[in-house]
Amino acid sequence: MNVNTHIIVRHTSFGVALALVALAIVMLAQVHVAGRGFAEARSPKKVDVMPPVDIGLIIEKRQAMLERKLHVSFVAEAGGMPISMFDLALKDHPLWITFDVRDQRGAVIISAERVKQHLISFPPQGIPSPQSCILLSSWTDDEGVLRAQTDCIAKSGYIYDQNVLTMLIKEALEKGEEKVEYVLSFVPAVVTDPTSGSDMPMKLLSTGHSAFEGSGLSRKANVRKALNEHVNNVLVPAGEIFSFNDTLGTVSVSKGWYMALTIFEGANLRPAPGGGICQASTTTYRAALAAGLPIIKYKNHSLYVTYYEKFGVGQDVTIFPGKQDFTFLNDTGAPLLIQAYNEGDEAYVQIFGADDHRTVQVSGPYFGKTAPKDLLTNGKILKNNEIGWVRTVTAENSEPKREVFVSRYKAIPKSLSSRWELTTVMTRGTVTPTIVAADH
């Protein structure tokens, strides 16, 4: 549609609306006159005459309202960063404006029904919807790993009440307000497991998150393969140890892995099959850390890798099949389901299981320059090439258990300590409005 056509349509809409106003007023006047005549015919008593409506004033009010604009934002918590937003201008929706002519001055109001119909036809974009799934079956693969088949990837999301949103928009436009903030309701993902004979769904215990934008094509392909084909839908029985290397099986070009840069001897970069797998192990580690699961075996990269900085600086683990593994214990008393996926160049690992009512709090990052003197690991304070995190796990009816996790590198950028602020996140134990458990 060109500009002239747009102007014609807008003027036409205005003309139609104005004609409707005039018609409504005429009809109202006719009904009033007819009613008065009928009353006079039946009774000689004097009838009160409704004063004429000031059409000019109504048109003025309508013109003024047409200039109003509204910015609508959706947040997880009041005052938080917007998850989604959109703008409304009444000049683009002139037929939303209706009239109440029950008195001489008349009132210009917004039609809630028309606003609602617009929201139905054009719902807000960018709000992640919750998606729960069903565990259909399980089997043990050739590597001895217990795996599950599910009908989808369960994802947490947000919902809103369309009627509430409609009234917020209506009232804001009528009052001339310029902003509306809608606090969304967070719905955590769940996995239903009818195969277990239990009616209780597996709850989302934690989520690990990392980003790999900037990686080469081969590395990206390896990260996606590790997440979607190997880590996704692994079941960890109660009391058993999860091994990341076991989920991978044989890592070779013949198995579909690409050649990409890998760290050897702590400092040398050389191409190897599966380069980039550590992105998946790092994301899984972050999920296990956030879930409060006992970490049995882990080792960070010797070189500081910028790929692992986002969403958890200093929270990375390296693996190498046959040499270095990442493992954790399922001490929840019930099976755990691990689901993994990527959205573009961002990796996610989620851990589902029974809620054993433990709480987990993660604090960090701590640097040698900023760490308190009582933050010790092996009786020593943090060094300038180390990054520390503190995890406090409180099991039901137990005393809190405090652990310090330290990553030691050959060197780290001097600017890190000034770029990262100390935060404390409750990663398990309360329903938080954040989908990502440790988003720093």
N, C-alpha and C positions, 0 to 999 in steps of 0.2 A: 504494500500500500504506500503510495507516494504521499508527500506532505499535503498537497492540495486535497487529495482524497480524504486524508485523515482529518483535515480541518472541516471538510464538508460533512463527514460522518459525525464529528463532534458537534457541529452546529445543528445537524439534523437531530441528534439525540437530545440536544438542548431544546430544540423546537418541539419535539414530540413530548418531552417532559412538561414544557410550559403549556402545551395544548391540553395535556392531561390535567394539569392544575386548573386551568380555566374551565374545562369541562366539569371537573369535580365540584368547583365552586358554583357553576350554573345549576348543576343537578341539585346541589344542596339548597340553593335558593329556590328552585322550583318546588322541591319537596316542602320547603318551609312555607312558601306561598300557598301551595295546595292545602297543606295542613291548616293554615290560618283560615283559608276560605271555607273549608269544611267545618272548622270550629265555629266560625261566625254564622254559618247556616244553621247550625244546631243550637247555638246559644247566643243571646245578645250580649253576653258578658264580654268585657274587654280582654283581649288576649295580648300577653307580652310579646313584643316583636324582637327577634334576635337581631342585634346590631349587624350591619353589613361588615363582611370581612375585608380587611385592608390588604388587597391583592398586591399593591406596590411594596408593602412591608414584607410580605411573604417572599416575593421575588428577591428583595434585598438580602434577606436572610439566606436564601438558597445560594445566591451569588457568592456571599461571604463564605458559606460552607464549602463551596466548590474549590476554594483555594487551600483547603486543609490537606495536609500530608501526614502520614504515619509510618514510623519505623518500628517493625515488629521483630523482636529477637527471642530466640529460644535458648534457655540456659539450663544447666544441670542443677545449679543452686543459685539463689538470689545473689545478683551482683557478679556472677561468674562470667567466664569467657563464653561468648555465643557459640552454640553448636550449629545453629542455622539462623537465617534472618531474611526478611524481605521488606519491601517498601510498598506503600499504598498511597495513591493520590486520588482524591474524590473526583477530580476532573475527568479521570479515566472511568469512573463508575457513577455517572450522574443519576442513574435510575435507582441507586441505593437511597437517594434522598426522597423522603415521603413527607406528607403534610398532615397536621392535625388542626382543623379549622373550627374547633368547637367554641372558640371565643373570638373576639374581634381582632386580636393581634395575630392569632394563628401561631403554630409551632412547626419548626422544621426538624424532622427526626430521621434517624437512619433505620432502614428496614433490616431487622435481624435476620429475617428469612433470606433476603437477597445476599447478605454477607455470607451466611452459611452455605448457600448454594454455590457461591464463588469458591469457598474453601473446599467444597466437595469436588468441584470441577478442576480446581488448581490447588491441590494440597501443598503445604510447605515442603520444600526439597531439602535434602541433606540431613534429615533426622534419621539416624540408624534405627531400624525396627528390630525388636527382639525376635529371635528365632530359636525355638527349642526343637530337639530331635529325639528320635527313638533308637535305642540300641536293638538291632534286629538279631544278631547272632555273633558268635565268637569262634575262633579257631587258632591253632598254633602253627606258625609258619616254619619253614625249613631251618631257620636259625634258632628255633625254640622260643620265639617271642609270641606272646599271647596277643592276638589282634581282634578288633571288633569291626563289625559292619554296622554302619548307622545310615539313616535315611537322609542325613544332612550334616552340616557343621553348625553346631549350636552357637548362637551369638547373642550377647546382651544388647539391649537397645533402650529406646525411650518411647513413651506414649504420651499423648495429650488428649484432653477432653475437647471435642470440637464445639460443643455448646458453650463451654466456658470461654474458649478462645473467641468465639463469635461475639459474646457479650462484652469481652474486654475491648475488642476492636470497635464495636458499636458505641460503647460509652466513651472511649477515648476520642473518637471522631466527633461525637456530639459535644464534648467538653472542650474540644480544640487542643487536646494534648498531642504531643509530637512523638512520644515513644511509648511502647508497650513491651514489658518483659514477661515472658511466660516461662514459669519453672516447670520443666518436664518431669515426668515420673520415670525413674530408672527401673527397668525390669531385667534382672540377671537371667542369663541363660540357664536352662536345665536340660538334663538328658534323662529320659524315661527308660528304664531297663525292665521290660516285662519278662525277660529271660531269667531274672534273678528270683522271681516270685515275690518281690517286694513292691508295695505300692508307693514307697518313698522314692522320689526322683533323685538322681545324682545332681548335686548342686555345684555351681561354679565356685571353686575354692580360690583360684588365683589365675592371673594372666601375665604372661611374659611378653614383652614387646621390644622390637629392635628394628632398625632401618638399614637398608643396604643400597640406597640410591648412590650413584657414582661408581658402582661396581661395573666391571666389564661384563659383556654378554654371557661369557662362559661361567663366570662366578655366579651371576644372577640365576642362571639355569640350574646350577648345582644347589643353590640355596632353596629354590622352589622344589626341586626333586627331593631334597632331604626332608623338607617340611611336609609336603603333600603325599609323598609315597612311602616315607619311612617312619617319621615321628607321629604322623596323624593316626588316630584310632588305635594306639597301643594301650593295652590293659595291664595294670600292675596289681596283682593280687595282694591281699592284706598280708603284711609281714615280709613281703619280697622286696628285692632290690632292683631298681630300674637301672639298666645299663644303656647308655646312649650308643655305644659301639655295637651292641647286639642289634639295635634297631636298624643299623645300616647294612649289616651283612658285608659281603665283599664289595670293596670300592675299587672299581676298575673301569676302564673305557668300555670294555665288553659288556659291562652291566649298565651302560648308559650314562656314565659320569663323564663330564668334560674336563679337559686339562685347564687348570687355572692356578694362579700363584698361591704358593703355600710356604709357610715359615719352616725352615729346617735349621737344626743346630742353634736355635734361639735367635738367629740374626740374619740368616740367608734366605732370600726369596727365590724359589724355583717353581716352575710349573709341575703340577702333579694331578692325578685324577681326583676329582671331588673338591678341588680348592674352593673354599667358601662354606664348606660343611659346618665350620665353627660358628657361622652365623646362626645356624639352627641349634647347635649345642648351647650357645650363649643365651638364646631366647628361652630354651627349655630350663636352663639354670635359673634365669630370672623368675620363671613361673614357680619352680620348686622353692626358691628362696622366699618368694612372696607367700607361698602356701604354708610356710613354717615346717617343711619336711626336713628331716635330718640329712644333711649333705655328707655323703661318705667320702667321695673322691672328686677333687676338682683342682684345676690348675689354670691360672690365667695365662694369656699370651705374654711372651717375653718382650715383644715389641708393642708399644702403644699403637693401637689400630683405631683410626678415626671412625671406621664403620661401626664400632661398638660404643661410641660415645653417647649417641642420642638415646634417650629413655633409660639411662642407667650407666653413667660414666663409671668405669672401674668395675662394672659387673659383667665380666666376660670370662669364658672358659674355653680352653683349647682342647681338642681331642685329636688322636691319630690312631686309627685302627691297629691293634696289636701292641701299642706302646702307651698311649695315654687315653684314659677313659673319663667320663663324667658319670657319677652314680649317685643315687639318693635312695633312702629307705621309705617304704610306705608303712608308716606306723599309725595309720588312722583307724585300723581295725576293720576296714571295708575296702573293696576294690577301688582303684582309681582308673579313670579314663582320661587319656591325654589326646586332645585334638589340636591339630596344627594347620595353619593355612597362611597364605600371604594375600595382601591387598596391595596390588601394585608392587612397590619396592619396600613394603613394610611387612615384617614377619610377626606372627602371633602364635603363642603356644598357651593353651588353656588346660587346666587340670580340674576335673570333675570328680566328686566323690561324696561320701556321707559327711555331714557336718558333725564333727566331734567337739564342737564348741570351743576350740582353741582360738586365741587371738594372736595376731602377729603384727608387730610394729617394726618398720624398717626406717633407720635414720642414716643420713649421709648426703653427699659424699664428704668424707674427712680427708684432709691433706696434711702433709707434714707441717706446713706453715700455719694451719688453722686448727688442727686437732687439739683437744684439751689434753693436758699432761697425764690425766688418768686413763686415757684411751690407749691401752697397752695390748700388744700382741706378742705372745711368748716373752712377756716381761719387758718389752721394749716399746718405746714410742714410735709413731709413724715417721718414716724417712721421707725425704723430698721426692723420691721416685715411687712412692706408694700411695694408694688410694684405699680408704677404709670405709666399710659400712657396718652398722651395728643392727643386729636383729634381736628382738626380744619376743620370745614365744611363751605364751601362758596357756598351758593345758588346763582343762576343767579340773577344779579342786587341787591345783598344783601351784607352786611358787613360779614366778617368771624365770625363764632361762635366757640369759644374755650371751650372745655370741658376737665376736668380731670377725668379719671377713675382710681380708686384706689382699689386694692385688699389687704385685711388685713388678715393675717394668725396668728395662735398661735406662729409660729416661721418659719423662712426661713433659708436655708443653708447660712452660712457666705460667702461662696465662690461665691455666685450668682453675686454679684456686680462686681467681678473681671472677671467673665466668660462671661458676656454679655455687649456688647458695645452699646452705644446709637446710634440708627439709626432713620432716618426720611424717610418714605415711602409714595409716592403718591399712595394711594390705589384706587382712583377713579378720573376721570377727564382727564386722558391721557391714551393712549394705551401703556402699559409698556411691556417689553419683559418677564415679570415673570408671570407664570401661577398662582402661589400662591400669594395672595394679601399681606399677612403680614408674610413673610417668614424670621424669625430671627434666 
